[in-house]
């Protein structure tokens, strides 16, 4: 299927590593001109170099109003952004008993305001052009949160509401807004963590065995493993394409059917 992304310019925030890097690579492979973003230019450059082609690196601190404004100004100088994938976010550890107000504010800054700052700046030229895509990255945990990390799940939950609000704001403009909410994803960090867990729990050393154990004991789902980065990236690429013109205001769960299991 031709996703008709040739000539489209996509910015993927936090694409200097993990799932964001996979999204940037997939969009580039489908023909988009991709801007690989990292908190600093040095962090983004290796991924952009690996992707090659028309991929370019951009650094910017989107955790502050001034930093986001500066990056948006630089983006405007370089031309129009057709696709914003607001992937940047962090999952800080914490519990109800040990977190401070600062921890909660930090979670919202990383996971909500970083997306809001660029969405509100880039949506205006998208609206003027009559076409655009804004895709936020959430988590299935905002629908079924755990007791741990409540600040993270609450922040990601806010993306679900602002996603619908922004979709309504941009109704009829040709700009769509969607949320992609994965479960656990096999990033390097996640794999390293669960390999350590496997050694303690006796799950074995082969990733296939560990993967199945995670799905059995940590995140039960109907597929029997956790998501791969390219599976999340493929969905994002489709939603970013003209093929998905009729999809907006939606929250797409990439969880192997986990939410369909009654616990």
Steps between C-alpha positions, in 0.01 A plus 500: 500500500631842404450727802546808280750658738748614236557871535346516847719644777475325838637601839529218752580627848722284718609299198861485614431156651253217548155505349544853369802393295299211355217738407742740331662215306163365385373839385822556308475157339146588390630811324460780755770757567565440869633730770658291774467686829700468818544724806835594343619491141779259595244247625294517181781490245593128525142387431463742208831374358386138535172573319683693230333644194314822573488445878631795697580544868360777717563573865268686731391523861123455481468486880491878520285761330803688369670184375191383314447846351860513380472159337167589336657817359788300355253251350306784339821637347562159343153472345162345576451201731227268372517234772571534872558180692514606865685195624721659767426391857645328803371240746650600834465258788316593817216417734217683672694505826834636381431747219503876546312776318818553297483140376143550381581829328801335334286214367253745347779710351662199333189314386233766444641849460780385269227383259273799556776755437571373150144400413366849554787659306493267200123460467456856368708457183349153452152650516600772253634233262178299525677177593704367789549226755550522875566165666559473874662198666331382818482171685238232551579543871304825506189288441603228744753664736698327770540623857863583425598802289166680543649829381605343169164332434310816596713707264455257213128489579489873441616437143182303435279796590705771331519279189120507463485871583759586236330276242178698557690829477635394159178341372446553129845647440671198346716463811442180697603427859544152640653324798699175483510318834737202511548250777850381579731541201820309437744789512863448601424629848196275546684194373796565730267542799312179436814301429608593853159399628521173309821408679328553835170331408641203311344588166801384299737691273332483159301813424208296366462333841538831684251668267239233569564521875444877498168448323408228744602666828542874443274610214247231406373537145342296224809483278737363764792742466574872523497750214792557267606856423430454130139400571439831675687684227294339223176619658636850543609507136151401385333763718747757365403422143224634272359146513377580853306816414184372671664413832517769765440543872577132560708312758661196338615232745802296391477244779440158347142508625598557865204730565267230377603267781279522808726472804 
